[in-house]
Amino acid sequence: AYPKDELAPNAVYKRLYAHFLAGDEASAEKDLELLRKNYPDSPFTVKGLFWRADYLRDAKKFDKAEEVLQDIAAKYAGTPSIAAEAVYECAYIMSQSGKNDKAVKYLDELSEKYPDESIVSEGFMLRGDIYSEASEFEKAIPFYTKAAERRPGSSLETACWARLGDCYF
């Protein structure tokens, strides 16, 4: 029975998810704390933390979302896939908030610390987008190329080739 049942972390996560969707941040935070306290190693705890960051990002609370993601990257430094996703999300948030210099620093960290993680490809594409939006097409081209080459046959590759076409145009 709860809280020892193997389904408990999933149930708490789903309730947290529902609270965030309903805009009930206080209840979602209580559920997140429950997950962190009782199930620190559960994948549902990680999902809950990422949900919190997404919620804060969508509410345009970029600095708070960045803090949550930095905490995730630090806490899960031993799990490269999780830490890399947190670093990528920091870069994405910074680009969304117009802090492209900071976004690029996160993208550097991503590709240097986690070169073998799949999300590095999205990081290359994001860097290409940052340069493209600034009309620095020559700087964007190598990043779109790297992203496409790392994920052959994917929709990311297709999107990168389209963006490359735009850059050359």
KEGUVO-974026 format. One record per residue: x, y, z of N, C-alpha, C in turn; residue in one letter. Coordinates in steps of 0.1 Angstrom, whole numbers, m for minus. Example, Ala and Ser with C-alpha at 12.3 -4.5 7.8 and 13.67 -1.06 7.14 Angstrom:
// residues 2
<kevex <132; m57; 78>; <123; m45; 78>; <132; m33; 78>; "A">
<kevex <128; m22; 71>; <137; m11; 71>; <129; 0; 79>; "S">
//
This chain:
// residues 169
<kevex <8; m12; 0>; <0; 0; 0>; <9; 13; 0>; "A">
<kevex <3; 24; m3>; <9; 37; m4>; <16; 39; 10>; "Y">
<kevex <28; 45; 11>; <36; 50; 0>; <46; 39; m5>; "P">
<kevex <46; 27; m1>; <55; 17; m5>; <52; 10; m19>; "K">
<kevex <39; 11; m23>; <35; 5; m35>; <44; 10; m47>; "D">
<kevex <47; 0; m56>; <55; 4; m68>; <49; 14; m77>; "E">
<kevex <36; 15; m77>; <28; 24; m85>; <27; 38; m79>; "L">
<kevex <31; 40; m66>; <29; 52; m59>; <37; 64; m66>; "A">
<kevex <49; 63; m70>; <56; 74; m77>; <49; 78; m89>; "P">
<kevex <44; 69; m97>; <36; 72; m109>; <23; 79; m106>; "N">
<kevex <16; 75; m96>; <4; 81; m92>; <6; 96; m87>; "A">
<kevex <17; 98; m79>; <20; 111; m74>; <24; 120; m86>; "V">
<kevex <31; 114; m95>; <35; 122; m107>; <23; 126; m115>; "Y">
<kevex <14; 117; m117>; <2; 121; m125>; <m6; 131; m118>; "K">
<kevex <m7; 131; m105>; <m14; 141; m98>; <m7; 155; m99>; "R">
<kevex <6; 154; m98>; <15; 166; m100>; <12; 172; m113>; "L">
<kevex <12; 164; m123>; <10; 168; m137>; <m4; 175; m139>; "Y">
<kevex <m14; 169; m132>; <m27; 174; m133>; <m28; 188; m126>; "A">
<kevex <m21; 189; m115>; <m21; 202; m108>; <m14; 213; m116>; "H">
<kevex <m3; 209; m123>; <4; 219; m131>; <m6; 223; m143>; "F">
<kevex <m12; 213; m149>; <m21; 217; m160>; <m33; 225; m156>; "L">
<kevex <m37; 224; m143>; <m48; 232; m138>; <m43; 245; m133>; "A">
<kevex <m30; 247; m133>; <m25; 260; m128>; <m24; 261; m113>; "G">
<kevex <m25; 249; m106>; <m24; 249; m92>; <m10; 246; m88>; "D">
<kevex <m2; 256; m89>; <13; 255; m86>; <16; 250; m72>; "E">
<kevex <8; 255; m62>; <11; 251; m48>; <9; 236; m46>; "A">
<kevex <m2; 231; m51>; <m4; 216; m49>; <6; 208; m57>; "S">
<kevex <10; 213; m69>; <20; 206; m77>; <33; 206; m70>; "A">
<kevex <37; 217; m63>; <49; 218; m56>; <49; 208; m44>; "E">
<kevex <38; 207; m38>; <37; 197; m26>; <39; 183; m32>; "K">
<kevex <33; 180; m43>; <35; 166; m49>; <50; 164; m53>; "D">
<kevex <56; 175; m58>; <70; 174; m62>; <79; 171; m50>; "L">
<kevex <76; 178; m39>; <84; 176; m27>; <82; 162; m22>; "E">
<kevex <70; 157; m23>; <67; 143; m19>; <75; 133; m27>; "L">
<kevex <75; 136; m40>; <83; 127; m49>; <98; 128; m45>; "L">
<kevex <103; 140; m43>; <117; 142; m40>; <121; 135; m27>; "R">
<kevex <112; 136; m17>; <115; 130; m4>; <114; 115; m4>; "K">
<kevex <103; 110; m9>; <100; 96; m8>; <106; 87; m20>; "N">
<kevex <108; 93; m31>; <112; 86; m43>; <123; 93; m51>; "Y">
<kevex <134; 96; m44>; <144; 105; m50>; <150; 99; m63>; "P">
<kevex <150; 86; m64>; <156; 79; m76>; <146; 75; m86>; "D">
<kevex <134; 78; m85>; <124; 74; m94>; <124; 83; m107>; "S">
<kevex <123; 77; m118>; <122; 85; m131>; <110; 94; m130>; "P">
<kevex <100; 92; m122>; <89; 101; m121>; <92; 114; m114>; "F">
<kevex <102; 113; m105>; <107; 125; m98>; <114; 134; m108>; "T">
<kevex <122; 128; m117>; <129; 135; m127>; <119; 142; m136>; "V">
<kevex <109; 134; m141>; <98; 140; m149>; <91; 151; m142>; "K">
<kevex <88; 150; m129>; <82; 161; m122>; <90; 173; m121>; "G">
<kevex <103; 172; m120>; <112; 183; m120>; <112; 190; m133>; "L">
<kevex <113; 182; m144>; <112; 188; m157>; <99; 195; m160>; "F">
<kevex <88; 189; m154>; <75; 196; m156>; <75; 209; m149>; "W">
<kevex <81; 210; m137>; <82; 222; m130>; <89; 233; m139>; "R">
<kevex <100; 229; m144>; <108; 238; m153>; <99; 243; m165>; "A">
<kevex <92; 234; m171>; <83; 237; m182>; <72; 247; m178>; "D">
<kevex <67; 244; m167>; <56; 253; m162>; <61; 267; m160>; "Y">
<kevex <73; 268; m153>; <79; 281; m151>; <83; 288; m164>; "L">
<kevex <88; 280; m173>; <91; 286; m186>; <79; 292; m193>; "R">
<kevex <68; 284; m193>; <56; 288; m200>; <50; 300; m193>; "D">
<kevex <52; 302; m180>; <48; 313; m173>; <57; 325; m174>; "A">
<kevex <67; 323; m183>; <77; 334; m186>; <86; 337; m173>; "K">
<kevex <87; 328; m164>; <95; 329; m152>; <109; 322; m156>; "K">
<kevex <116; 328; m165>; <127; 322; m171>; <139; 319; m161>; "F">
<kevex <141; 329; m152>; <152; 327; m142>; <149; 316; m133>; "D">
<kevex <137; 315; m129>; <133; 304; m119>; <134; 290; m127>; "K">
<kevex <129; 290; m139>; <130; 277; m147>; <145; 273; m149>; "A">
<kevex <153; 283; m151>; <168; 280; m153>; <174; 275; m140>; "E">
<kevex <170; 280; m129>; <174; 275; m116>; <170; 260; m114>; "E">
<kevex <158; 257; m117>; <153; 243; m116>; <162; 234; m125>; "V">
<kevex <164; 238; m137>; <172; 230; m146>; <186; 229; m142>; "L">
<kevex <192; 239; m136>; <206; 238; m131>; <206; 228; m120>; "Q">
<kevex <196; 229; m111>; <196; 219; m100>; <195; 205; m105>; "D">
<kevex <187; 203; m116>; <185; 189; m122>; <199; 185; m127>; "I">
<kevex <206; 194; m135>; <219; 190; m141>; <229; 187; m130>; "A">
<kevex <229; 194; m118>; <238; 191; m108>; <234; 178; m101>; "A">
<kevex <222; 176; m97>; <217; 164; m90>; <219; 152; m98>; "K">
<kevex <217; 153; m111>; <218; 141; m120>; <230; 141; m128>; "Y">
<kevex <241; 147; m123>; <254; 148; m131>; <259; 134; m135>; "A">
<kevex <256; 124; m127>; <260; 111; m129>; <252; 103; m140>; "G">
<kevex <241; 110; m144>; <232; 104; m154>; <233; 113; m166>; "T">
<kevex <242; 111; m175>; <244; 121; m186>; <232; 124; m194>; "P">
<kevex <223; 115; m197>; <211; 118; m205>; <202; 128; m198>; "S">
<kevex <201; 127; m185>; <192; 137; m177>; <199; 150; m177>; "I">
<kevex <212; 150; m173>; <220; 163; m171>; <220; 170; m185>; "A">
<kevex <223; 163; m195>; <224; 169; m209>; <211; 175; m213>; "A">
<kevex <200; 169; m210>; <186; 175; m213>; <184; 187; m205>; "E">
<kevex <188; 187; m192>; <187; 200; m184>; <195; 211; m190>; "A">
<kevex <207; 208; m194>; <216; 219; m200>; <210; 224; m213>; "V">
<kevex <205; 215; m221>; <199; 219; m234>; <187; 228; m231>; "Y">
<kevex <178; 224; m221>; <166; 232; m218>; <170; 246; m212>; "E">
<kevex <181; 247; m205>; <186; 260; m201>; <190; 268; m213>; "C">
<kevex <196; 262; m223>; <200; 270; m235>; <187; 274; m242>; "A">
<kevex <177; 265; m243>; <165; 268; m250>; <158; 280; m243>; "Y">
<kevex <157; 279; m230>; <150; 290; m222>; <157; 303; m224>; "I">
<kevex <171; 303; m224>; <178; 315; m226>; <176; 321; m240>; "M">
<kevex <175; 312; m250>; <172; 317; m263>; <158; 323; m264>; "S">
<kevex <148; 317; m257>; <135; 322; m258>; <133; 335; m250>; "Q">
<kevex <142; 338; m241>; <141; 350; m233>; <151; 361; m239>; "S">
<kevex <156; 358; m251>; <165; 368; m257>; <179; 369; m252>; "G">
<kevex <183; 360; m244>; <197; 360; m239>; <205; 350; m246>; "K">
<kevex <208; 353; m259>; <215; 344; m268>; <229; 341; m264>; "N">
<kevex <236; 351; m258>; <250; 348; m254>; <250; 337; m243>; "D">
<kevex <240; 338; m234>; <240; 328; m223>; <235; 315; m229>; "K">
<kevex <226; 315; m239>; <222; 303; m245>; <234; 296; m252>; "A">
<kevex <242; 303; m259>; <254; 298; m265>; <264; 292; m255>; "V">
<kevex <265; 298; m243>; <274; 292; m233>; <268; 279; m228>; "K">
<kevex <255; 278; m227>; <249; 265; m223>; <252; 254; m234>; "Y">
<kevex <250; 259; m247>; <252; 250; m258>; <267; 245; m259>; "L">
<kevex <276; 254; m255>; <290; 250; m254>; <292; 239; m244>; "D">
<kevex <286; 241; m232>; <287; 232; m221>; <281; 218; m225>; "E">
<kevex <269; 219; m232>; <263; 207; m237>; <272; 198; m246>; "L">
<kevex <278; 205; m256>; <286; 197; m265>; <299; 193; m260>; "S">
<kevex <304; 200; m250>; <317; 197; m244>; <316; 186; m233>; "E">
<kevex <306; 187; m225>; <304; 177; m214>; <297; 164; m218>; "K">
<kevex <288; 165; m228>; <280; 154; m232>; <280; 151; m247>; "Y">
<kevex <292; 150; m253>; <293; 149; m267>; <285; 137; m273>; "P">
<kevex <283; 127; m266>; <277; 115; m271>; <262; 114; m269>; "D">
<kevex <256; 124; m262>; <242; 124; m260>; <234; 128; m272>; "E">
<kevex <223; 122; m275>; <215; 125; m287>; <211; 140; m287>; "S">
<kevex <208; 145; m276>; <202; 159; m275>; <212; 170; m280>; "I">
<kevex <225; 166; m281>; <235; 175; m286>; <231; 179; m301>; "V">
<kevex <225; 170; m308>; <220; 174; m322>; <210; 185; m321>; "S">
<kevex <201; 185; m312>; <191; 196; m310>; <199; 208; m306>; "E">
<kevex <209; 207; m299>; <217; 218; m295>; <224; 225; m307>; "G">
<kevex <229; 217; m316>; <235; 222; m328>; <225; 230; m336>; "F">
<kevex <213; 224; m337>; <202; 230; m345>; <198; 244; m338>; "M">
<kevex <197; 243; m325>; <193; 256; m318>; <204; 267; m320>; "L">
<kevex <217; 263; m320>; <227; 273; m322>; <226; 278; m337>; "R">
<kevex <223; 269; m346>; <221; 274; m360>; <209; 284; m360>; "G">
<kevex <198; 281; m353>; <187; 290; m353>; <191; 303; m347>; "D">
<kevex <198; 303; m336>; <203; 316; m330>; <210; 324; m340>; "I">
<kevex <220; 318; m347>; <228; 326; m357>; <219; 330; m368>; "Y">
<kevex <210; 321; m373>; <201; 325; m384>; <192; 337; m381>; "S">
<kevex <187; 336; m369>; <178; 347; m365>; <185; 361; m364>; "E">
<kevex <199; 360; m362>; <207; 372; m362>; <212; 375; m376>; "A">
<kevex <208; 368; m386>; <212; 370; m400>; <227; 366; m401>; "S">
<kevex <232; 358; m393>; <246; 353; m393>; <246; 339; m400>; "E">
<kevex <242; 339; m412>; <240; 326; m419>; <253; 318; m421>; "F">
<kevex <264; 324; m423>; <276; 317; m424>; <280; 310; m411>; "E">
<kevex <277; 316; m400>; <279; 309; m387>; <269; 298; m384>; "K">
<kevex <257; 299; m390>; <247; 289; m387>; <249; 276; m395>; "A">
<kevex <255; 278; m407>; <256; 266; m416>; <263; 254; m410>; "I">
<kevex <275; 256; m403>; <282; 244; m398>; <274; 237; m387>; "P">
<kevex <266; 245; m380>; <258; 239; m369>; <246; 231; m374>; "F">
<kevex <239; 236; m384>; <229; 228; m391>; <234; 216; m397>; "Y">
<kevex <246; 217; m403>; <253; 205; m410>; <256; 195; m399>; "T">
<kevex <262; 199; m388>; <265; 189; m378>; <253; 182; m372>; "K">
<kevex <242; 190; m370>; <230; 184; m365>; <224; 173; m375>; "A">
<kevex <224; 177; m388>; <219; 168; m398>; <227; 155; m399>; "A">
<kevex <240; 157; m398>; <249; 145; m400>; <248; 136; m388>; "E">
<kevex <245; 141; m376>; <244; 133; m364>; <231; 124; m364>; "R">
<kevex <221; 129; m371>; <208; 122; m370>; <203; 119; m384>; "R">
<kevex <210; 111; m392>; <206; 107; m405>; <192; 100; m405>; "P">
<kevex <184; 104; m415>; <171; 97; m416>; <160; 103; m407>; "G">
<kevex <164; 113; m399>; <154; 118; m389>; <147; 130; m394>; "S">
<kevex <136; 134; m387>; <130; 146; m391>; <139; 158; m387>; "S">
<kevex <148; 157; m378>; <157; 167; m375>; <166; 170; m387>; "L">
<kevex <171; 159; m393>; <179; 160; m405>; <172; 168; m416>; "E">
<kevex <159; 164; m418>; <151; 171; m428>; <150; 186; m425>; "T">
<kevex <147; 189; m413>; <145; 203; m409>; <159; 211; m411>; "A">
<kevex <170; 204; m407>; <183; 211; m409>; <186; 214; m424>; "C">
<kevex <183; 204; m432>; <185; 206; m447>; <177; 218; m452>; "W">
<kevex <165; 219; m447>; <156; 230; m451>; <162; 243; m446>; "A">
<kevex <167; 243; m434>; <173; 256; m428>; <186; 259; m436>; "R">
<kevex <193; 249; m440>; <205; 251; m447>; <202; 258; m461>; "L">
<kevex <191; 253; m467>; <187; 259; m479>; <184; 273; m477>; "G">
<kevex <177; 277; m466>; <174; 291; m463>; <187; 299; m462>; "D">
<kevex <196; 293; m455>; <209; 300; m452>; <216; 303; m465>; "C">
<kevex <217; 293; m474>; <224; 295; m487>; <216; 305; m496>; "Y">
<kevex <203; 305; m494>; <195; 314; m502>; <198; 329; m499>; "F">
//
